[in-house]
Amino acid sequence: QVELVESGGGLVQAGGSLRLSCAASGRTVSMYTMGWFRQAPGKEREFVATIRSGGNTFYTDSVKGRFTISRDNAKKMVYLQLNNLKPEDTAVYYCVVGRTLYGAIQSQSDVGSWGHGTQVTVSS
């Protein structure tokens, strides 16, 4: 089992930036896909970005060009750089790790472990 702890959320004005961090503990995660989901008030939880063990990255269309996901396998960390934030980015952001070795994360059913979330609020 792996435990995920997010940090770095906060309140920022539109156009601003934040960097989310996620620390994994427990079993090694270097061979698993890691990523981020988010849930806005009154909305379903949605995919944001993932990074495969080899470094390939995937983003939902609404954040392409603004968000960047990265990982440091030695430190068992995954990061999400959020730039040019918009009010519609307001949500709780959850760190995730894939359910299967080398498997992709394309939906919530592919997630093996969830963090508790960190709040990002973007004011207009």
Secondary structure as GFF3:
##gff-version 3
##sequence-region A 1 124
A	DSSP	beta_strand	2	7	.	.	.	ID=ss1
A	DSSP	beta_strand	10	13	.	.	.	ID=ss2
A	DSSP	beta_strand	18	26	.	.	.	ID=ss3
A	DSSP	beta_strand	34	39	.	.	.	ID=ss4
A	DSSP	beta_strand	46	51	.	.	.	ID=ss5
A	DSSP	beta_strand	57	59	.	.	.	ID=ss6
A	DSSP	three_ten_helix	61	63	.	.	.	ID=ss7
A	DSSP	beta_strand	67	72	.	.	.	ID=ss8
A	DSSP	beta_strand	77	82	.	.	.	ID=ss9
A	DSSP	three_ten_helix	87	89	.	.	.	ID=ss10
A	DSSP	beta_strand	91	98	.	.	.	ID=ss11
A	DSSP	three_ten_helix	108	110	.	.	.	ID=ss12
A	DSSP	beta_strand	111	114	.	.	.	ID=ss13
A	DSSP	beta_strand	118	123	.	.	.	ID=ss14
###
